[in-house]
Amino acid sequence: LSVLDLGIIRTRKRSGRGTLLTDDLRRRGQELGRALRPILSRDVGAVCAESYSLPRNASASGMIGRAWGVVDTLTDELALPVLSASPQAIKKATTGRRSASKQMVQAALDLVTGGGLGVLLRDQVSQRGLWEHPADAVGAVWALRHTDALRLAMRATG
């Protein structure tokens, strides 16, 4: 498995007098879309992600839903399939254990990428606490690598 690039798209919350929450959320969703469109417009065969579960916090759930709405819209416009793997499937595929820790998954993925994942994480994601997000995406690709859907998508892009 070769990981060519990875990263995190972060939007900044605006606050203060005259800033409405709904306007700020709309702006952040638009910012996410503008950042994702050029990435997804490359020679991409599919979008692979960890299946999401909604947290108990209503605000966080709303933001996650809004972000996935942006992804769903862009992938629909670009005719890209979205494939997902559960956290347990990623853990099992990478470490052989459904109860593996995030650190165990990252270490296993670093091995299968010949150290490439660790290098990219250190070089491109400044906060170590955020490494789990791109690692989860790489883990989803690893967990889905033998599925017919991903093989078909990869064949279509060459």
matplotlib code that plots the C-alpha trace (Angstrom):
import matplotlib.pyplot as plt

x = [0.0, 1.4, 0.1, 0.9, -0.6, -2.8, -4.0, -6.7, -9.0, -9.8, -12.2, -12.2, -15.2, -16.0, -17.6, -18.3, -20.9, -23.0, -21.9, -24.8, -24.2, -26.2, -24.2, -20.9, -21.8, -22.8, -19.5, -17.6, -19.4, -18.7, -15.0, -14.9, -16.4, -14.0, -11.1, -12.3, -13.4, -9.8, -8.8, -11.7, -11.3, -7.9, -7.7, -9.7, -11.5, -13.4, -13.7, -12.9, -13.7, -14.3, -18.0, -19.2, -21.3, -23.0, -21.7, -24.1, -23.3, -25.9, -23.6, -20.9, -23.5, -24.8, -21.3, -20.5, -23.7, -23.1, -19.5, -20.8, -23.5, -20.7, -18.9, -22.1, -22.9, -19.4, -19.1, -22.5, -21.5, -18.2, -19.8, -17.5, -18.5, -18.2, -17.1, -16.9, -15.5, -16.5, -14.0, -14.0, -13.4, -10.4, -9.0, -9.4, -8.0, -4.9, -4.1, -6.1, -8.0, -11.3, -10.4, -7.1, -6.2, -5.7, -2.0, -1.9, -3.8, -1.4, 1.7, 0.3, -0.5, 3.0, 4.4, 2.2, 3.2, 6.9, 7.0, 5.3, 2.3, 4.4, 6.5, 3.5, 1.8, 4.9, 5.4, 1.9, -0.2, 1.3, -0.8, -0.1, -3.6, -5.1, -3.1, -6.0, -8.2, -5.9, -4.8, -8.5, -8.9, -5.8, -7.2, -10.4, -8.6, -6.7, -9.8, -11.7, -8.8, -10.3, -13.9, -15.4, -16.5, -13.0, -11.4, -13.9, -13.4, -9.6, -9.8, -11.9, -9.2, -6.4]
y = [0.0, 3.4, 6.6, 9.5, 12.3, 12.9, 15.8, 17.4, 20.2, 22.5, 25.3, 28.0, 28.8, 32.5, 34.1, 37.5, 40.1, 39.8, 36.3, 34.0, 30.3, 29.2, 31.6, 30.4, 26.7, 27.5, 29.3, 26.4, 23.9, 26.0, 26.3, 22.5, 22.0, 24.4, 22.6, 19.1, 19.7, 20.0, 16.9, 14.8, 16.1, 14.4, 10.9, 9.5, 6.2, 6.1, 7.8, 5.4, 6.4, 5.0, 4.6, 7.4, 7.1, 10.2, 11.3, 12.1, 15.8, 17.4, 20.2, 17.7, 15.5, 18.5, 19.4, 15.8, 15.6, 18.8, 17.7, 14.4, 16.3, 18.2, 15.0, 13.3, 16.2, 16.4, 12.7, 12.7, 15.5, 13.8, 10.3, 8.9, 5.9, 6.3, 3.2, 2.8, 0.4, 0.1, 0.9, -2.8, -3.9, -1.5, -2.8, -6.4, -5.9, -4.0, -5.8, -9.0, -7.8, -6.0, -4.4, -2.9, 0.6, 3.5, 3.3, -0.3, 0.4, 3.2, 1.1, -1.7, 0.7, 2.2, -1.3, -2.1, 1.3, 0.7, 3.6, 6.0, 6.6, 7.7, 10.0, 11.7, 12.1, 13.7, 15.9, 17.0, 16.8, 19.1, 18.0, 14.4, 14.2, 14.6, 11.7, 9.3, 10.9, 10.4, 7.1, 6.0, 6.9, 4.8, 2.0, 2.1, 1.7, -1.2, -2.8, -2.4, -3.4, -6.8, -5.7, -5.8, -2.2, -0.9, -3.2, -2.0, 1.7, 1.3, -0.6, 2.3, 4.8, 2.6]
z = [0.0, -1.0, 0.6, -1.6, 0.4, 3.4, 5.5, 7.5, 6.4, 9.3, 9.3, 12.0, 14.0, 14.0, 17.0, 18.3, 18.0, 14.9, 14.0, 13.6, 14.2, 11.1, 8.9, 10.3, 9.8, 6.2, 5.6, 7.1, 4.9, 1.9, 2.9, 3.2, -0.2, -1.8, -0.2, -1.2, -4.8, -6.2, -4.3, -5.4, -9.0, -9.3, -10.8, -7.8, -8.2, -4.9, -1.5, 1.3, 4.9, 8.3, 8.9, 11.2, 14.2, 15.6, 19.0, 21.8, 21.6, 19.3, 18.1, 17.1, 15.4, 13.4, 12.3, 11.3, 9.4, 7.6, 6.6, 5.2, 3.3, 1.6, 0.8, -0.4, -2.7, -4.2, -4.7, -6.4, -8.7, -9.6, -9.9, -7.2, -5.1, -1.3, 0.5, 4.2, 6.7, 10.3, 13.0, 14.0, 10.4, 10.2, 13.4, 12.4, 8.9, 10.2, 13.4, 13.4, 16.5, 16.6, 20.0, 18.9, 20.0, 17.6, 18.3, 17.3, 14.1, 13.2, 13.9, 11.7, 8.9, 9.1, 8.6, 5.5, 4.0, 4.6, 7.0, 4.6, 6.8, 9.8, 7.6, 6.1, 9.4, 10.9, 7.9, 7.2, 10.3, 12.9, 15.9, 16.9, 18.5, 15.0, 13.4, 14.0, 11.3, 8.3, 9.7, 9.9, 6.2, 5.2, 7.4, 5.5, 2.2, 3.8, 5.1, 1.8, -0.5, -1.3, -1.9, -5.3, -5.1, -4.5, -7.1, -9.7, -8.8, -9.1, -12.4, -13.8, -13.0, -14.2]

ax = plt.figure().add_subplot(projection="3d")
ax.plot(x, y, z, "-o")
ax.set_aspect("equal")
plt.show()
